[in-house]
Amino acid sequence: MVQSPKRILSQLEVLESEAIYIIREVVAEIEHPALMFSGGKDSLVMLHLARKAFAPAGVPMAILHVDTGHNFPEVLAFRDRIVAQYSLNLVVGSVQDAIDRGVVREEPNGTRNRTQTPVLLETAEKHGFNALLGGARRDEEKARAKERIFSFRDEFGQWDPKKQRPELWNLFNARVHVGESIRVFPLSNWTELDIWEYIAAEGIEVPSIYYAHEREVFERNGMLFAANEFCRPSATEPTFMESVRYRTVGDATLTAAVRSRADTVELVLEEIAATRITERGATRGDDRVSEAAMEDRKKEGYF
C-alpha cells in the first residue's frame, strides 16, 4: 500500500492554526470575552482569524475599541466600514467622554495614551467583559515579550509579571474569580513580518495609511510626525512634504511615520524584511518616555 506523503504546514499555517485554537479556547472557556479592535493591521488580522474560527457563523463576541479621540481619520473611517461590512457588535470606550465626566484628566502635553487605561477598565467592567483578546505581539517591545498568551489580571485590572500562570503543552488556565480577568494574545508568537505575509496571503485589506503616501510632516526627536489638529509643530519645527507610511497606528499625537516608497504589500514586505528596528521603537513616542514606559502602563492595567 502506497502512503501519500505527509503535508508539512508552512510557518504561517502553524501560526494561524495556533491563533485560531486560542480564540476558540477563549470562547469555550470564558463567559464574556471581547475582541479589541482599532482598525489597525494587527486587530484586522485578529478579526480575520476570529471570522475563520467560527465560520460560517459570525464572530460570537463584542468588538471593543478604546477611542482616544485623537485617531487618524483614515483609520477611524476604515474601522466603521469594517464593523458595518461584517455586522459586528462594536462597543466604544470614549476617552473624550471620560474627560467630560471628570473620570480622567488630559495630560499637560495633550496626549491621551495613559488615559486609555482607566477608560479600558471602566468599559470592560460596565459591559462585564472578563477576557479581552488583543493583537499584541512579543516582538514589539520588551515588556510585551514577558507576556503569557493568557495574561492574568487582578481585580484592579493590573498585571504582575511574577504572578502569571505556566502554559505547558498549550494548556491554558482561564479560571478567574469575580472581578478578575484575562487578557489573551493569540498573535504572541507572530512577528511584524508574519503579519504582513499573512495580510498578503489572505488578501486582507488595511487602511491606506499603512502604505506610502505624501504627507505634511515635521521632525521631532528623530521621528516624523504628521502635522494635524492633534499634533502641531513648534516654531522651531518646520513642516515639509514627505513620502511616508505608518508601521503602527495609535494616538495621532504620539505615533510617527517612516520615510517610505512602499505603496504595495509586496514593497512593504521587502522594507520590513530589511529593517532592524521594531515598529514601536521606530514610531511610538510614548515608548521613549523611559526604558520601562510600556511595563509601567501594563502594570496599571494597560493592554
N, C-alpha and C positions, 0 to 999 in steps of 0.2 A: 504494500500500500504506500503510495507516494504522498507524503505530507506536504502541504503547502507551507512555504516559508513564513515564519512569524513576521508580522509587520512591526517595525520599530517606530514608536512615536517620535515626532520631532520635538525639539525643546519647547516650541510654542504650544504644541498639543499637550505636552505634560503640564505646562503652566496653566493652560486653560482648564484641563481636567481637574487639577488641584483646586483652582479657584471655584469652579462650579460645585465641587464636592463640599467646600467650606460654606458656600452660600446656602446650599441645601441643608447642611447641618444646622445652620443658624435658624432657618425657618422651621426645621423639625423639632429643635430643642428649646427655642425661646419664644415666649408668647407674643411679645410686641416689638419686633425689630423694625428698623427703618434704614433706608439706604441714603447715605449722604450724597448730595448731588448739586454741583455748582455749574455744570455745563462745561467744565474743563476736561482735558483729554483723559485723565485717569478715571474721573467719575463717569465719563461716557463709555469707557471700556468696562467699568463695573456694571453699568446699566445693560450693556450688550450681553455680558456674561449672565446677569440675572434673568434677562429675557430668554437666553438659551437654556438656563437651568430649569425653567418652568414652562417652556413652550409645549403645547400650543396655548396654555393658559397665560394669563397676564402676570405681571410682577405682583406677588402677593404681600406687598408691604408698602408703606408710605415712602415717599421720596422727600428728604429733608434738606433744605438749603438755609444756611445762616447768612442772611443778606446784610452786608456791612453798609449798604447804601453808597459805597464807593466802587461799584462794579464797572468794568469795561462794558459799554453799552452793547457791543457786538456779542459778548458772551451772555449777557442777560437776555437779549432777544433770542439767541440760539437756545438757551435753557427753556424759555417759554414755548418755543416752537416744538422742541422735542417732547415736552410734557403733553402738549396738545396732540401731537402725532401718535403717541403711544397710550393716550388716555390714562396718564399717571396721576396718582393722588399726591399732589405737591403740598407740603407743609413748609411755610416760610417763617423763620425766626428773624425778626427785623431789629437790627441794631438801632436804627433811627427811632423806631417805636420805643425801644427800651430807654434811649436818651430822653425822649419826650416825656416818658413816665417817671424819669428820675432814677431808674434802676441802675444805670451806668452813666459815667461821665466821659465825655470825649477827651482824649489826651491833648495836652497843650500843642503838640506838633500837628494836630489834625488827623492823625492816623486812627484807625479803628480796629486794628488787628487784635489787640489784647481785649477789647470789649466784646469780641466774639464769644469768649469763654462763658461768661455768665449768661449770655443770650442762648447759647447752645444748651447749657444745663437747664435753664428755665423752660425752654421749648420742649426738651426731652421729658422733663418732669410733667409739664402740662398735658402732654399727649400720651404719657405712660410708656414711652419707649425705653425698654430695658436692654436693648442691644442696638448699637449703631455700626453699620458697615461702611467703611471708608476706603478710599483708594491710595492711602499712604503706602510707601514702599521703603524698604530698608536701605536702599542705595541713595536715598535723598539726603539724609542728614544723620549725624552721629547719634542723636537721641532716638531717632526712629529705628536705628539699627539695633537698639536694645529691646524693641517691642516683641512680644509674643504675637502670634496670629490672633489668638483670643486674649485680649488685654483687659485684665480685671480692673474695675474702678470701684472705689468705696462709696459710701452713702453720700459723700460730698462731690462725687464725680472725679476724685483725684487719683492720680497714678503714682504708685510706688514701685519703681523698678526692682526692688528687693523682695517684693511680695507677689510676684507673678507665678502662675501655675506651670508645671512642666508639661511639655507637649511631645510625648514619646509616641512613635509609631502612628502619627497623625490622629491621635485620640485627643479630643478637645473637651475640657471640663467647662460646661456652660452654666453650671449651677450658681445662682445668685440669691442672696437674701433680699427681703423687701428693702428698697431704697438703693441697693447696689446695682451695678450694670456692667455690661461687657462692651468693649469696642473691638470690632473684628476687622482684620486687614487681609482680605483674600489675595491682594496683589503684593504681599510682603516680599516674595521671592523674585518678583519681576524687576527689571531694570528699565530705565528710560528707553533704551534701545528696543527692549522686548515690547514695550507699549506701542512704539511706533511701527515695529514689524507686524504686530497684531492688527493695528489700525489699517495698515496696508493690505494684509492678508484677508481681513474681513470686510474691507471696504467701508469702514466706519467714518462717517462724516464728522468733522471737528470744526469749531469756529475759525473763520478766516484769519483771525489774529495770530494763529499758530504758524501761518505761512508768511513769507517775506512780502512786505508792502511798504510804501513810502509813508513816513510819519514825522510829524514835528516833534523833536526830542531835545533834551538838554542833558549835559553830563553832570553827575553828582556822585562823589565818592567812587569814581571809576566805573559807574554804571550809567546806562542811557535810560532816562525816564521820559515818558510821553508828557508833553505839555497839555494839560486838560483842566477841567474845572476843579478837580480834586488835588492836582499836583501842579503847582505853579513854580516856575524858576525864579530865583532871586535876581537882584540887579547884576550880580556877577556871574550869572549862568545864562549865557546867550543860547537861544534856540536855533536849530538848523534842521533841515530835512535830511533824512537818512533812510536807507532801506533796512528795515528791521523785522524781526519776528519775535514772538514770545514763546519761551520754552515752558513757562508755567503761568497761570493766571490767578490772581488773587486781588487783594485790595489795590486799587489803582494808585494809591499814594505811596505804595511800597514795592510794587512789582516792576522791575526793569525789563527792557527789551535787549536783544543782542543784535549786533550787525549781521545781516544775512542776505543772501540772494536765493535762499532755498524756498521756492514758491510751489513746489510739488512734494508729495510724500516721499518720492524717491530721493530727491535732493536733501530733504530733511534727514533721512536715514543716513546718507553719506556724511552729513555735517555732524550728527550725533556720534557716529562711529569714530570720528576723528577727535572729538573733544575729550578733555581730561578734567573738566570742571563740572561738578554736579549742577543740575538745573537751579536748585535753591541757592547754592553757593555763588552762582553767576548772576542771579537775577533777583534775589529776595533781600531787600534792605533790612527787613525785620530780623533776619538771622545774623546780622552783623552787629547787633547791639552788644552781645557778649558771646563768649565761647559756648555758654550754656543757655542761650536765649530760648531755643526750642524746648529743651528739657524743663526749664523753669515754667514755661507756659503749659506743658503737658502735665506737670505736677499740680497745676491749678485747675486742670480739667479740660484743657485744650485738646483738640483731636490729634 
